[in-house]
Amino acid sequence: MTDLTFSELPRGIAQCSGSTIRNDDGSVTVSVRLQSAGRSAGLQSGTDVALLVDASFSMFAGYYRSGKILDFVDAVAGFLAPFDDDGIDVYLHSLRDAPFRHLGSFRVAADVSAELGSFLEAGSAMKAMGQKTTCAGAIRDAAQRLLDQKGSKNVFLEVLTDGMFDDQAELEATIVELGRKYNTAQNPNRFRIHFTGLGSGGAQGVQFLKKLDDELESKYPGYIDCVDYDAAATVEDNVANVVKELSAGVVLDTGAAMLTVTDDQGNPVQHIRTGDDADWEPGHEKSLEQLPVVLELFANFAAPPAGLRLTLAFVNGSTGDFEEITLVAKV
């Protein structure tokens, strides 16, 4: 495997990585992962993000002691970090000594998991975790901090929890109250909450989150969402599912897009596909109904390419203007 080296990323691309793999038949498959500075009502570049992590005792045995929670925090923070220009606000909620604790703001995703790791390594994490799971206070504090005090135009809360809330009625009332207060016809997604339920699909907590999702979704489309994972699956698969679900809800404000892949040395592209495709398509062009914030591309070359040129052409849905983004890489 050989990593790709990209030239300076153009405006509109937040992160880019890629690699090449030589196949048994001598061909080479190039994979590229692009993360755009998204433009959407729900989550876009410049959004203030808050990550609320459940620190109740019910989370200890399954997620804190095993270290699984760190894998989730690292992956989710890594996805959300590019959208928050001045750092993600991180909360622990459901502590023994307080309903919640604001840990601070972190620009680098790795610092988020490092801060949580410090909490666990202190040796007192088990004693600090509360007997009751409450989240309404942390959600309210994040809204006040980011919307009232800071004046944020868009706020996105990601809640990692097993969903076993003791303040279900207050939590539901708080979500409805904040939705009515901050979301308007002009900006219906100014304040948005996403729950990731850590637990088996049949758990009581996840059922409550799904209840929130189903009932509030009809009142506030796109305002609240929930994804859960199967506790029997591997952590890697679970993280991938969560990030994929987040990615699916964040799209660029564009019309149809065209992706073109070429090689400066003239090597032909045999097949091309994107991460959501099951089958390869012949040629070097791929049309997309919508350009996602996170785009995975795979291209197969008959011979090893020396360089790679990717072009994304699309119509900006907000302005109607034609836009084009080009990335150049060396193998």
C-alpha positions as CSV (number, residue, x, y, z in Angstrom):
1,M,0.0,0.0,0.0
2,T,1.3,3.5,-0.9
3,D,-0.2,6.7,0.5
4,L,-1.1,9.6,-1.9
5,T,0.5,13.0,-1.5
6,F,-1.9,15.8,-2.2
7,S,-1.1,19.3,-3.3
8,E,-2.6,22.2,-1.3
9,L,-6.3,21.5,-0.7
10,P,-8.7,23.9,-2.5
11,R,-11.2,25.9,-0.6
12,G,-14.2,23.7,0.1
13,I,-12.3,20.6,1.0
14,A,-11.6,20.2,4.7
15,Q,-9.7,16.9,4.7
16,C,-8.3,14.5,2.0
17,S,-6.5,11.2,2.2
18,G,-5.8,8.4,-0.2
19,S,-3.7,5.3,-1.0
20,T,-3.0,2.8,-3.8
21,I,-3.0,-1.0,-3.6
22,R,-1.5,-3.3,-6.3
23,N,-3.8,-6.1,-7.2
24,D,-2.9,-9.7,-8.1
25,D,-3.5,-9.1,-11.8
26,G,-1.1,-6.2,-11.9
27,S,-3.7,-3.5,-11.8
28,V,-3.8,-0.8,-9.2
29,T,-6.8,0.4,-7.1
30,V,-6.7,4.0,-5.9
31,S,-8.9,5.0,-3.0
32,V,-9.5,8.6,-1.9
33,R,-11.6,10.0,0.9
34,L,-12.7,13.6,0.7
35,Q,-14.4,15.6,3.5
36,S,-15.9,18.8,2.4
37,A,-16.5,21.9,4.4
38,G,-20.2,21.2,4.2
39,R,-23.0,23.6,3.3
40,S,-26.3,22.4,4.7
41,A,-29.0,23.7,7.0
42,G,-28.2,21.1,9.7
43,L,-24.5,21.0,9.8
44,Q,-22.0,23.2,7.9
45,S,-18.6,24.7,8.3
46,G,-18.8,27.3,11.1
47,T,-21.3,25.3,13.1
48,D,-20.8,25.2,16.8
49,V,-20.7,21.6,17.9
50,A,-21.1,20.3,21.4
51,L,-20.4,16.7,22.4
52,L,-22.3,15.4,25.4
53,V,-20.9,12.1,26.8
54,D,-22.9,10.0,29.3
55,A,-20.9,9.4,32.5
56,S,-23.6,7.5,34.4
57,F,-22.7,4.3,36.3
58,S,-24.8,2.3,33.8
59,M,-22.2,3.2,31.2
60,F,-19.2,2.1,33.2
61,A,-19.1,-1.7,32.8
62,G,-19.9,-1.9,29.1
63,Y,-18.2,1.2,27.7
64,Y,-15.8,3.0,30.1
65,R,-14.0,0.0,31.7
66,S,-13.5,-1.7,28.3
67,G,-12.3,1.5,26.6
68,K,-15.1,1.4,23.9
69,I,-16.2,4.9,24.8
70,L,-12.9,6.3,23.8
71,D,-13.2,4.7,20.4
72,F,-16.5,6.3,19.8
73,V,-15.5,9.7,21.1
74,D,-12.4,9.7,18.9
75,A,-14.3,8.7,15.8
76,V,-17.3,11.0,16.3
77,A,-15.2,14.0,17.4
78,G,-13.0,13.3,14.3
79,F,-16.0,13.6,12.0
80,L,-17.5,16.7,13.7
81,A,-14.3,18.7,14.3
82,P,-13.9,20.1,10.8
83,F,-17.3,21.8,11.1
84,D,-16.5,23.8,14.2
85,D,-14.0,26.5,13.5
86,D,-13.1,27.3,17.1
87,G,-13.3,23.9,18.7
88,I,-15.9,21.4,20.0
89,D,-17.5,22.0,23.4
90,V,-17.4,18.8,25.5
91,Y,-19.6,17.9,28.4
92,L,-19.8,15.0,30.7
93,H,-23.4,14.5,32.0
94,S,-24.9,12.3,34.7
95,L,-22.1,12.6,37.2
96,R,-22.5,11.8,40.8
97,D,-21.5,15.3,42.2
98,A,-23.3,17.4,39.5
99,P,-25.8,16.9,36.7
100,F,-23.1,17.8,34.2
101,R,-19.6,19.2,33.8
102,H,-18.3,21.4,30.9
103,L,-14.8,20.1,30.1
104,G,-13.9,22.9,27.7
105,S,-13.5,23.6,24.0
106,F,-11.1,21.5,21.9
107,R,-9.9,22.3,18.3
108,V,-8.2,18.9,17.8
109,A,-10.3,15.8,17.9
110,A,-7.5,13.8,19.6
111,D,-7.6,16.2,22.5
112,V,-11.2,15.3,23.2
113,S,-10.5,11.6,23.7
114,A,-7.3,12.5,25.6
115,E,-9.3,14.6,28.0
116,L,-11.8,11.8,28.5
117,G,-8.9,9.4,28.9
118,S,-7.4,11.6,31.7
119,F,-10.8,11.4,33.4
120,L,-10.7,7.6,33.3
121,E,-7.0,7.3,34.3
122,A,-7.5,9.4,37.4
123,G,-8.7,6.3,39.2
124,S,-11.9,8.0,40.5
125,A,-14.0,7.6,37.4
126,M,-16.1,4.9,38.9
127,K,-16.8,7.0,42.0
128,A,-17.6,10.1,39.9
129,M,-20.2,8.4,37.8
130,G,-23.8,9.1,38.9
131,Q,-26.5,6.6,39.8
132,K,-29.0,8.5,37.7
133,T,-28.8,9.4,34.0
134,T,-29.9,13.0,33.3
135,C,-29.2,15.1,30.2
136,A,-31.7,17.9,30.1
137,G,-29.5,20.3,32.1
138,A,-26.5,19.7,29.9
139,I,-28.5,20.3,26.8
140,R,-29.9,23.5,28.2
141,D,-26.5,24.7,29.3
142,A,-25.0,24.1,25.8
143,A,-27.9,26.0,24.2
144,Q,-27.4,28.9,26.6
145,R,-23.7,29.0,26.2
146,L,-23.6,28.7,22.4
147,L,-26.9,30.4,21.3
148,D,-27.6,33.0,23.9
149,Q,-24.1,34.0,25.0
150,K,-22.1,33.4,21.9
151,G,-24.9,34.1,19.4
152,S,-24.2,31.1,17.2
153,K,-26.1,30.8,13.9
154,N,-26.1,27.0,13.9
155,V,-25.6,24.6,16.8
156,F,-25.3,20.8,16.6
157,L,-25.4,18.6,19.7
158,E,-24.1,15.1,19.6
159,V,-25.2,13.0,22.6
160,L,-23.4,9.7,23.3
161,T,-25.5,7.7,25.8
162,D,-27.1,4.4,26.6
163,G,-30.4,6.2,26.8
164,M,-31.4,5.0,30.2
165,F,-32.6,8.5,31.3
166,D,-34.2,9.2,34.6
167,D,-35.3,12.6,33.4
168,Q,-37.2,11.4,30.3
169,A,-40.2,13.8,30.8
170,E,-37.9,16.8,31.4
171,L,-35.6,15.8,28.6
172,E,-38.5,15.6,26.1
173,A,-40.0,18.9,27.3
174,T,-36.6,20.6,27.1
175,I,-36.0,19.5,23.5
176,V,-39.5,20.7,22.5
177,E,-39.0,24.0,24.3
178,L,-35.6,24.7,22.7
179,G,-36.8,23.7,19.3
180,R,-39.7,26.3,19.5
181,K,-37.3,28.9,20.9
182,Y,-34.4,28.7,18.5
183,N,-35.7,27.1,15.2
184,T,-37.6,29.4,12.9
185,A,-39.0,29.2,9.4
186,Q,-35.9,31.1,8.2
187,N,-33.5,28.8,10.0
188,P,-35.4,25.5,10.9
189,N,-32.2,23.7,11.9
190,R,-30.5,26.4,14.0
191,F,-30.5,24.1,17.0
192,R,-30.2,20.3,16.2
193,I,-29.6,17.3,18.4
194,H,-28.4,13.9,17.4
195,F,-28.4,10.9,19.8
196,T,-26.1,7.9,19.4
197,G,-27.5,5.1,21.6
198,L,-24.8,2.9,23.0
199,G,-26.5,-0.4,23.6
200,S,-28.4,-3.3,22.0
201,G,-31.3,-2.6,19.8
202,G,-33.8,-3.9,22.2
203,A,-32.6,-2.0,25.2
204,Q,-35.0,0.2,27.1
205,G,-32.9,3.2,26.7
206,V,-32.6,2.9,22.9
207,Q,-36.4,2.5,22.7
208,F,-36.8,5.8,24.4
209,L,-34.4,7.5,22.0
210,K,-36.4,6.0,19.1
211,K,-39.6,7.3,20.6
212,L,-38.0,10.8,20.7
213,D,-36.9,10.4,17.1
214,D,-40.2,9.2,15.8
215,E,-42.5,11.7,17.7
216,L,-40.3,14.8,17.5
217,E,-39.3,14.2,13.9
218,S,-42.8,14.8,12.8
219,K,-42.8,18.2,14.6
220,Y,-39.3,19.2,13.8
221,P,-38.1,17.4,10.6
222,G,-34.4,16.9,10.8
223,Y,-34.2,18.4,14.2
224,I,-33.6,15.2,16.3
225,D,-32.2,11.9,15.2
226,C,-31.1,8.6,16.8
227,V,-28.7,5.9,15.7
228,D,-28.0,2.8,17.8
229,Y,-25.6,-0.1,17.4
230,D,-25.6,-3.8,18.2
231,A,-23.5,-4.4,21.3
232,A,-22.5,-7.8,19.9
233,A,-20.8,-6.2,16.9
234,T,-17.2,-5.1,16.8
235,V,-16.3,-1.6,17.9
236,E,-14.9,-0.8,14.5
237,D,-18.1,-1.8,12.7
238,N,-20.1,0.2,15.2
239,V,-18.1,3.3,14.8
240,A,-18.2,3.0,11.0
241,N,-22.0,2.7,11.2
242,V,-22.4,5.8,13.4
243,V,-20.1,8.0,11.3
244,K,-21.9,6.7,8.1
245,E,-25.2,7.7,9.6
246,L,-23.9,11.1,10.5
247,S,-22.5,11.6,7.0
248,A,-25.8,10.6,5.4
249,G,-27.5,13.5,7.1
250,V,-25.0,16.1,6.0
251,V,-25.0,17.0,2.3
252,L,-23.7,20.0,0.3
253,D,-26.3,22.4,-1.0
254,T,-25.9,21.3,-4.6
255,G,-27.6,19.9,-7.6
256,A,-26.3,16.9,-9.5
257,A,-22.5,16.6,-9.5
258,M,-20.0,15.0,-11.9
259,L,-16.8,13.3,-10.6
260,T,-13.9,12.9,-13.1
261,V,-10.7,10.9,-12.5
262,T,-7.7,11.1,-14.8
263,D,-4.0,10.3,-14.7
264,D,-1.4,12.7,-15.9
265,Q,0.6,9.9,-17.5
266,G,-2.3,8.8,-19.7
267,N,-3.0,5.5,-17.9
268,P,-6.6,4.5,-18.6
269,V,-9.1,4.2,-15.7
270,Q,-10.7,0.8,-16.0
271,H,-13.5,1.2,-13.5
272,I,-14.7,3.7,-10.9
273,R,-17.1,3.6,-8.0
274,T,-18.0,5.6,-4.9
275,G,-18.4,4.3,-1.3
276,D,-22.1,3.8,-1.6
277,D,-21.9,1.8,-4.8
278,A,-22.1,-2.0,-4.8
279,D,-20.7,-2.3,-8.4
280,W,-17.9,-0.8,-10.4
281,E,-18.7,1.3,-13.5
282,P,-16.5,1.5,-16.6
283,G,-14.7,4.7,-17.5
284,H,-13.4,7.7,-15.6
285,E,-16.6,9.7,-14.9
286,K,-19.2,9.2,-12.3
287,S,-22.4,11.2,-11.9
288,L,-23.8,11.9,-8.4
289,E,-27.4,12.9,-7.6
290,Q,-26.0,14.8,-4.6
291,L,-22.5,15.7,-3.5
292,P,-22.0,14.4,0.1
293,V,-19.8,16.0,2.6
294,V,-17.8,12.8,3.0
295,L,-17.1,11.2,-0.4
296,E,-15.2,7.9,-0.9
297,L,-13.9,7.2,-4.3
298,F,-12.3,4.1,-5.8
299,A,-10.6,4.0,-9.2
300,N,-9.0,1.0,-10.9
301,F,-6.0,1.5,-13.2
302,A,-4.5,-1.1,-15.6
303,A,-1.0,0.1,-14.7
304,P,0.4,2.0,-11.7
305,P,-0.4,5.7,-12.1
306,A,2.2,8.4,-11.3
307,G,-0.3,11.0,-10.4
308,L,-4.0,11.5,-10.0
309,R,-6.3,14.4,-10.8
310,L,-9.8,14.5,-9.4
311,T,-12.4,17.1,-10.5
312,L,-15.8,17.7,-8.9
313,A,-18.2,19.8,-11.0
314,F,-21.5,20.8,-9.6
315,V,-24.2,23.5,-9.4
316,N,-24.4,25.4,-6.2
317,G,-28.0,25.0,-5.0
318,S,-27.9,28.3,-3.1
319,T,-26.6,30.6,-5.8
320,G,-27.2,28.6,-9.0
321,D,-23.6,29.1,-10.0
322,F,-21.5,26.4,-11.6
323,E,-18.5,25.4,-9.4
324,E,-15.6,23.1,-9.9
325,I,-13.1,21.7,-7.4
326,T,-9.8,20.0,-8.6
327,L,-7.4,18.0,-6.5
328,V,-4.0,16.8,-7.6
329,A,-2.1,14.0,-6.0
330,K,1.2,12.2,-6.5
331,V,1.7,8.5,-5.9
